[in-house]
Amino acid sequence: MNLKFLSSEKIFTILIAILAILFNLLPYIYQYKNTPNDKVYIGSYPILYDKSAYLAEMVQGESGKWKMIDMYTTEPQKPIFIYPLYFALGHLARISHVSVENIFLISRFFFGTILLFVVLYFIRYFIPGENQRKITYFFALFASGIGWIFRNVQSLDISLPDAIPMVRFSYFPHFSVSNILFLGAIILFYHSLNAKNGRFFAFLAGILAFILNFILPFTTLLLYFLIISLAVISFIGNKTPSRDKNGIIFQIMSLRDNNLKNLLLFFALSLPSLLFMYYLGTTNPIWKTIEEQNVLPSPPLIRIITGYGLPLFFGILGLWVLIKKDRLKGLFFSIWIFGAITLSFIPLWIYPMQKKFLETAMYVPLAITASFGIKGIYDYYKKKNIKFLRFKFINVFIMLAVPILIGSDIQSWQVFTYLNKTNSTKLYLPLENIEAMKWLKQNTPSDSIILASFHNSSVIPYFGNRMVYVGHCPLTIDTNEKLEIAENFYSGKYSLAEAFDFLKKEKISYVFYSETEKKSEKEIPLSYFDPENYPFLKNVYRNKNINIYKIE
């Protein structure tokens, strides 16, 4: 398996990698440079709310733990070993004496850069021509859909920003790691079908899939589908006619006994971790509920079409070209593209997150097949000796198609407009809030439950390392119901007896009270609420903007 870049290709590869990294690094530079001295930016480009949940897991790892407690829901639960990547990063923060925040940021670009080169090597493996590879690199790193044109359609490249290749390279670490493992397993197993030492490559592919199940288990469902498809295509596509004394017979030439053993080896190594995650997701009441309520259905087909735009158009054309040149590769990428779209509309019994199939490295097969589509058009003009149209096609592609292809990339930078809203508690948290949360970490029992507004509760498990009544939506059981109850409490709708019964029933230990708690989720001021009128609330902490009350 020759993955070495040609000398003439190295400079282009390095430049495009630097450009991709800078594209994603600029928002963070802007963020830290423009954050007011009295505030801390708590958002995350491009998703604003998930970051603190992952940092909360890292904080648990930093404290020496490997088993997780969901800090965003108060139902009885036991620590379980699940999604260990962020715990490992937390241990790294403890060992290296680097802050959790910095480890998180470093890991985003560390794994993102590795993913970038894995994508480039993946392309290098499947496309022999240097010029065509360069086209494919462009599609894989920069090509997005046309959602910026059809704004009312809520296109996939706008509603699901991690489907945009460029955004993914600075996205959350577990997404980058899962794509690294996913693409690596495909390359290794593909190579095992024809390599002399195929067993070794199948072994490595199985190990990568085993790890992948602990990172994003639903991703492996697509991987297994593709691995089985590869084996079947290799089996069917390599039947060769030969003659013997009894006439023409078909002999299977390529799928040797070793290839079947490689397939079995791959599943034997990888399935145990998937079965373990399935067991947790079906038997643990907390995680079973979380998986069931974390529903991400696929968007309508029109949003998928506009979400992938020109890459999808050129990609479908390229599939026809590729099948004519290399039947095995053409069938494989056809199954990958159309199979992922089909799987995204099939209801799943445990991981109802079908939309995620559309972001699992989907830009890679589209980039590869799109390059074949463009090359097919160019070769057609070249074959017909239509020199004028050949160069006209190149000019039109550069002048018209390229701006269209990067439109959603540019629009994803709209985050800059949000970074300036320093008065928004969704993005910028006052230092007084963080000081109060750190006080909770240092001065309250580790099993304390905190009642606070949704925005404060979303970051208390990180800064305060304490459980909250309601916070991050996917990790809070019955989020909407609890949000309504919390607002009723802070609005003063409950009588003294009702308020006390609520706090005791939910085993809430402390009430967090700031300007944020005085408003609803819609930023509408709540009714008058004065903690001093509640005899069972004892003030134990106070700074300029924050009061913390203990339940007595």
C-alpha positions in Angstrom: 0.0 0.0 0.0 1.9 3.0 -1.3 0.7 6.2 0.5 3.7 8.3 -0.3 2.9 11.7 -1.9 4.7 12.6 -5.0 7.3 15.3 -4.7 5.4 17.7 -7.0 2.3 17.1 -4.8 3.8 17.7 -1.4 3.8 21.5 -1.6 0.2 21.6 -2.8 -0.8 19.2 0.0 1.0 21.2 2.7 -0.5 24.5 1.4 -4.0 23.2 1.3 -3.6 21.7 4.8 -2.3 25.0 6.2 -5.2 26.9 4.6 -7.7 24.4 6.1 -6.2 24.8 9.6 -6.1 28.6 9.4 -9.7 28.7 8.2 -10.7 27.0 11.4 -8.3 28.6 13.7 -9.3 32.2 13.0 -12.6 32.1 14.9 -10.7 31.0 18.0 -8.1 33.7 17.7 -10.9 36.2 17.2 -12.7 34.8 20.2 -9.9 35.1 22.7 -8.7 38.5 21.4 -12.2 40.1 21.7 -13.5 38.6 24.9 -14.0 41.3 27.5 -11.7 41.2 30.6 -14.7 40.6 32.9 -16.1 37.7 30.9 -15.2 34.2 29.6 -16.4 32.9 26.2 -18.1 29.6 26.9 -19.5 28.8 23.4 -17.9 26.6 20.8 -17.6 27.1 17.0 -19.9 26.2 15.4 -22.1 24.6 18.1 -22.6 26.7 21.2 -23.9 24.4 23.8 -22.2 20.9 23.6 -18.7 22.0 24.6 -19.4 22.3 28.3 -20.9 18.8 28.4 -17.7 17.3 27.0 -15.6 19.4 29.3 -17.7 18.1 32.2 -16.7 14.6 31.2 -13.0 15.7 31.1 -13.3 17.1 34.6 -14.5 13.7 35.9 -11.5 12.2 34.1 -9.2 14.9 35.6 -10.3 13.8 39.0 -9.0 10.3 38.3 -12.3 8.6 37.2 -12.9 6.3 34.3 -16.6 5.7 34.9 -19.1 8.4 34.1 -21.9 10.0 36.0 -24.4 12.0 34.0 -24.1 15.4 35.7 -27.1 16.9 33.9 -29.9 14.7 35.4 -30.8 13.9 39.0 -32.3 10.4 38.6 -30.5 7.7 40.7 -27.6 6.2 38.7 -24.4 4.3 39.1 -21.1 5.2 37.4 -20.6 3.3 34.1 -17.7 3.0 31.6 -19.0 4.8 28.5 -17.6 7.1 25.9 -14.0 7.1 27.4 -12.3 9.5 25.0 -13.0 12.7 27.1 -12.1 10.8 30.3 -8.8 10.0 28.7 -8.3 13.7 27.8 -9.1 14.6 31.4 -6.5 12.2 32.6 -4.1 13.8 30.1 -4.9 17.2 31.6 -4.2 16.0 35.1 -0.9 14.3 34.1 0.4 17.2 32.0 -0.9 20.0 34.4 -2.5 21.7 31.4 -6.0 23.1 31.9 -9.0 21.1 30.7 -10.0 24.0 28.4 -6.6 24.0 26.7 -6.4 20.2 26.3 -9.8 20.4 24.7 -8.7 23.1 22.2 -5.4 21.4 21.5 -7.1 18.0 20.9 -9.6 19.6 18.4 -6.8 20.7 16.2 -4.5 17.8 16.9 -7.1 15.2 15.9 -8.5 17.5 13.2 -5.1 17.8 11.5 -4.7 14.0 11.7 -8.1 13.6 10.1 -7.1 16.1 7.4 -4.1 14.0 6.4 -6.1 10.7 6.7 -8.6 12.1 4.2 -5.7 13.1 1.9 -4.1 9.6 2.2 -7.5 8.0 1.6 -7.8 10.0 -1.6 -4.2 9.1 -2.5 -5.1 5.4 -2.1 -8.1 5.4 -4.4 -7.0 7.9 -7.1 -3.8 7.3 -9.0 -3.6 10.6 -11.1 -2.0 13.5 -9.4 -4.1 16.3 -11.1 -7.3 14.4 -10.3 -6.2 14.0 -6.7 -5.8 17.8 -6.4 -9.3 18.3 -7.6 -10.4 15.7 -5.0 -8.5 17.5 -2.3 -10.4 20.6 -3.1 -13.8 18.9 -2.9 -12.9 17.0 0.3 -11.7 20.1 2.2 -13.7 23.0 0.8 -16.7 21.8 -1.2 -20.1 22.5 0.5 -23.7 22.6 -0.7 -25.9 25.3 -2.0 -27.8 26.0 1.2 -26.6 29.5 1.2 -28.7 30.1 -2.0 -31.8 28.3 -0.8 -32.1 29.8 2.7 -35.7 28.9 3.2 -35.0 25.2 2.6 -32.9 24.8 5.7 -30.4 22.9 3.7 -28.2 20.2 5.4 -25.0 22.2 5.0 -26.6 25.0 7.1 -28.7 23.0 9.6 -25.9 20.4 10.2 -22.7 22.4 10.1 -20.5 19.4 10.8 -21.5 18.0 7.4 -19.3 20.7 5.9 -15.7 19.3 5.5 -14.0 22.6 6.5 -15.9 22.9 9.7 -15.2 19.3 10.7 -11.5 19.9 10.9 -11.9 22.0 14.0 -15.0 20.3 15.4 -15.3 18.3 18.6 -12.4 15.8 19.1 -14.7 12.7 19.1 -16.0 13.5 15.7 -12.5 13.8 14.3 -11.4 10.7 16.0 -14.4 8.7 14.8 -13.8 9.7 11.2 -10.1 8.8 11.5 -11.0 5.4 12.8 -13.8 5.0 10.2 -11.7 5.8 7.2 -8.7 3.9 8.5 -10.7 0.7 9.0 -12.1 1.0 5.4 -8.6 1.4 3.9 -7.1 -1.4 5.9 -9.9 -3.9 5.2 -10.0 -2.9 1.5 -6.3 -3.6 1.3 -6.7 -6.9 3.1 -8.8 -8.3 0.3 -5.8 -8.2 -2.1 -2.7 -8.2 0.1 -0.5 -11.2 0.7 -0.5 -10.5 4.4 -4.2 -9.5 4.4 -4.8 -11.0 7.8 -2.6 -8.4 9.4 -4.6 -5.5 7.8 -7.9 -7.1 8.7 -6.6 -7.4 12.3 -5.8 -3.7 12.3 -9.2 -2.8 10.8 -10.9 -4.8 13.5 -9.0 -3.0 16.3 -9.9 0.4 14.8 -13.6 -0.6 14.7 -13.4 -1.9 18.2 -12.2 1.5 19.4 -14.7 3.3 17.2 -17.6 1.6 19.0 -16.6 3.4 22.2 -16.4 6.8 20.5 -19.5 6.8 18.3 -21.1 3.4 18.1 -23.8 4.2 15.6 -21.0 5.1 13.1 -19.9 1.5 13.1 -23.3 0.4 11.8 -22.5 2.2 8.6 -18.9 0.8 8.7 -20.2 -2.8 9.0 -22.5 -2.2 6.1 -19.6 -1.0 4.0 -17.2 -3.8 5.1 -19.8 -6.4 4.2 -20.5 -4.7 0.9 -16.7 -4.7 0.1 -16.5 -8.4 0.7 -19.5 -9.2 -1.4 -18.4 -6.9 -4.3 -15.0 -8.5 -4.2 -16.6 -11.9 -4.3 -19.0 -11.2 -7.1 -16.8 -8.9 -9.1 -14.0 -11.3 -9.5 -15.6 -14.3 -11.0 -13.5 -15.2 -14.0 -14.6 -17.7 -16.8 -12.2 -20.5 -17.5 -12.3 -23.8 -19.5 -11.7 -27.3 -18.5 -12.5 -30.6 -20.3 -16.2 -30.4 -19.2 -16.7 -26.9 -20.7 -16.9 -23.4 -19.4 -17.2 -23.1 -15.6 -16.9 -20.2 -13.2 -14.2 -20.3 -10.6 -13.9 -17.8 -7.8 -10.4 -16.4 -8.3 -10.0 -13.5 -5.8 -12.0 -14.2 -2.7 -9.8 -16.8 -1.2 -10.3 -18.6 2.0 -8.1 -16.1 3.6 -10.5 -13.2 2.7 -13.4 -14.9 4.4 -11.2 -15.5 7.4 -10.2 -11.8 7.3 -13.9 -10.8 7.4 -14.6 -13.1 10.3 -11.5 -11.8 12.1 -12.7 -8.2 11.6 -16.1 -8.9 13.2 -14.7 -11.1 16.0 -12.4 -8.2 17.1 -14.8 -5.4 16.7 -18.2 -6.7 17.8 -17.5 -7.2 21.5 -17.3 -3.4 22.1 -20.5 -2.8 20.1 -22.4 -5.4 22.0 -21.1 -3.9 25.2 -22.4 -0.4 24.2 -25.7 -2.0 23.1 -26.0 -3.7 26.5 -25.5 -0.4 28.3 -27.9 1.4 26.0 -30.7 -1.2 26.6 -30.2 -2.2 30.3 -29.0 1.0 32.0 -32.2 3.0 32.7 -30.4 6.4 32.5 -28.6 5.8 29.2 -31.5 3.9 27.7 -33.7 7.0 28.2 -31.0 9.3 27.0 -30.5 7.3 23.8 -34.3 7.2 23.2 -34.8 10.9 23.6 -31.8 12.0 21.6 -33.6 11.8 18.3 -32.0 13.3 15.2 -34.2 12.3 12.2 -33.0 12.9 8.7 -34.2 16.0 6.9 -36.4 15.9 3.8 -34.6 14.7 0.7 -34.6 18.2 -0.8 -32.5 19.4 2.1 -30.0 16.6 1.4 -29.8 17.5 -2.3 -29.2 21.2 -1.6 -26.9 20.3 1.3 -24.4 18.5 -0.9 -25.2 20.5 -4.1 -22.6 20.4 -6.9 -20.5 17.6 -5.2 -23.6 15.4 -5.3 -24.3 16.3 -8.9 -20.7 15.7 -10.1 -20.5 12.7 -7.8 -23.4 10.8 -9.3 -22.0 11.6 -12.8 -18.6 10.3 -11.5 -20.1 7.0 -10.3 -21.1 6.2 -13.9 -17.6 7.1 -15.1 -15.9 5.2 -12.3 -18.0 2.0 -12.7 -16.8 1.9 -16.4 -13.2 2.2 -15.3 -13.1 0.2 -12.1 -16.2 -1.9 -11.4 -15.3 -2.7 -7.8 -14.5 0.8 -6.7 -17.5 2.2 -8.6 -19.9 -0.2 -6.9 -18.4 0.4 -3.6 -18.7 4.2 -3.7 -22.2 3.8 -5.1 -23.2 1.7 -2.2 -21.5 4.1 0.3 -23.3 7.2 -1.0 -26.7 5.8 -1.7 -26.5 3.4 1.3 -25.7 6.2 3.7 -28.7 8.2 2.5 -30.9 5.1 2.7 -29.8 4.2 6.2 -30.5 7.7 7.3 -34.2 7.2 6.7 -34.4 3.7 8.4 -35.7 3.9 12.0 -33.2 2.5 14.5 -34.2 0.7 17.6 -31.4 2.1 19.9 -29.6 4.9 18.2 -32.3 7.2 16.7 -29.8 9.5 15.2 -30.2 8.8 11.5 -29.0 12.3 10.5 -25.5 11.4 11.7 -25.1 8.9 8.9 -25.1 11.9 6.5 -22.1 13.4 8.3 -19.9 10.3 8.8 -17.2 11.1 6.3 -19.8 11.5 3.5 -17.7 14.2 2.0 -15.0 11.7 1.2 -16.8 9.4 -1.3 -18.5 12.5 -2.8 -15.2 14.2 -3.3 -13.7 11.1 -4.9 -16.6 10.5 -7.3 -17.1 14.2 -8.0 -13.5 14.3 -9.3 -14.3 11.4 -11.7 -17.3 13.3 -12.9 -15.3 16.4 -13.7 -12.6 14.4 -15.2 -15.2 12.5 -17.3 -16.5 15.8 -18.8 -13.0 17.0 -19.5 -12.0 13.7 -21.1 -15.1 13.7 -23.3 -14.2 17.1 -24.7 -10.6 15.9 -25.1 -11.7 12.7 -26.9 -13.9 14.7 -29.3 -11.0 17.1 -29.8 -13.1 20.1 -28.9 -10.3 22.2 -27.5 -12.5 25.3 -27.2 -15.1 23.7 -25.1 -12.5 21.9 -23.0 -10.9 25.1 -21.9 -14.3 26.8 -21.6 -15.4 24.1 -19.2 -12.2 24.7 -17.1 -12.8 28.4 -17.0 -16.5 28.0 -16.1 -15.7 25.6 -13.4 -13.1 27.9 -11.8 -15.1 31.1 -12.2 -18.6 29.8 -11.4 -18.5 26.5 -9.7 -15.7 27.2 -7.2 -17.5 30.2 -5.6 -20.7 28.1 -5.4 -18.8 25.2 -3.8 -17.4 27.4 -1.0 -20.5 29.4 -0.3 -21.6 27.5 2.8 -18.1 27.5 4.1 -18.1 31.3 4.0 -21.6 31.4 5.6 -20.4 29.2 8.4 -18.3 32.1 9.4 -21.4 33.9 10.5 -20.3 32.8 13.9 -18.2 36.0 13.9 -21.4 38.0 14.2 -22.3 36.1 17.4 -18.9 36.4 18.9 -19.4 40.2 19.1 -22.5 39.8 21.3 -20.6 40.0 24.6 -23.8 40.8 26.5 -25.2 37.4 25.7 -25.0 34.9 28.6 -25.3 32.1 26.1 -21.8 33.0 24.8 -20.1 35.1 27.4 -20.3 34.2 31.1 -19.3 36.9 33.6 -16.3 36.1 35.8 -18.5 36.4 38.9 -20.6 33.4 37.7 -17.5 31.3 37.2 -16.1 32.3 40.6 -19.4 31.2 42.2 -19.4 27.9 40.3 -15.8 27.2 41.4 -16.9 28.0 45.0 -19.4 25.2 44.6 -16.6 22.8 43.6 -14.5 23.7 46.6 -17.1 24.2 49.3 -20.0 21.8 48.7 -20.2 18.0 49.0 -19.5 16.1 45.8 -23.0 14.7 45.7 -24.7 18.1 45.8 -27.4 18.9 43.3 -27.7 22.5 42.1 -30.8 24.3 40.8 -30.0 27.1 38.4 -31.1 28.5 35.0 -30.6 26.5 31.9 -27.6 28.5 30.8 -25.8 28.4 34.2 -26.7 24.7 34.6 -25.1 23.9 31.3 -21.7 25.0 32.6 -21.9 24.2 36.3 -20.9 20.5 35.8 -17.7 21.8 34.1 -16.7 24.8 36.3 -18.3 23.5 39.5 -18.1 19.7 39.0 -21.5 19.4 40.5 -24.7 17.8 39.3 -27.6 20.1 38.2 -31.3 19.7 38.1 -31.7 20.6 34.4 -29.0 21.5 31.9 -27.7 20.1 28.6 -30.8 19.0 26.7 -29.6 15.6 25.4 -28.3 14.6 28.8 -31.2 15.8 30.9 -34.1 13.4 31.2 -37.5 15.1 30.7 -35.8 18.4 29.8 -38.9 20.4 28.9 -40.8 19.3 32.0 -37.9 20.2 34.3 -37.3 23.5 32.6 -40.9 24.5 33.2 -40.7 23.4 36.9 -37.5 25.4 37.3 -39.0 28.5 35.8 -42.1 28.1 38.0 -39.8 28.1 41.0 -37.8 31.2 40.0 -41.0 33.0 39.0 -42.4 32.7 42.5 -45.5 30.7 41.3 -45.0 28.1 44.0 -46.1 28.7 47.6 -43.6 28.2 50.4 -44.8 24.7 51.0 -44.8 23.8 47.3 -41.3 25.3 46.8 -39.9 23.4 49.8 -41.5 20.1 48.7 -40.1 20.5 45.2 -36.5 21.1 46.5 -36.7 18.2 48.9 -38.3 15.8 46.4 -35.6 16.4 43.9 -32.9 16.4 46.6 -31.6 19.8 45.6 -28.9 21.1 47.9 -28.2 24.6 46.6 -30.1 27.3 44.7 -28.0 29.4 42.3 -29.4 32.9 41.8 -28.1 35.5 39.3 -29.5 37.9 36.7 -29.9 34.8 34.4 -32.3 33.2 36.8 -34.5 36.2 36.7 -35.4 35.6 33.0 -37.1 32.7 31.2 -35.5 30.8 28.3 -37.1 33.3 26.0 -35.3 36.2 27.8 -38.6 37.3 29.2 -38.4 38.6 32.8 -40.0 36.2 35.3 -42.3 37.3 38.1 -40.9 38.7 41.3 -38.9 36.1 43.3 -37.1 37.0 46.5 -35.1 34.2 48.1 -34.9 36.2 51.3 -38.6 35.4 51.8 -38.0 31.7 51.8 -37.0 30.7 55.4 -35.5 27.4 54.2 -33.0 29.2 51.9 -29.8 30.2 53.7 -27.4 32.5 51.9 -23.9 30.8 52.0 -22.2 32.7 49.1 -22.4 36.2 47.7 -20.5 38.3 45.2 -21.4 41.3 43.2 -23.9 39.5 40.9 -24.4 36.0 42.4 -26.1 34.6 45.5 -26.0 30.9 46.4 -28.5 29.5 48.9 -28.4 26.3 50.8 -31.5 24.3 51.5 -32.1 23.8 55.2 
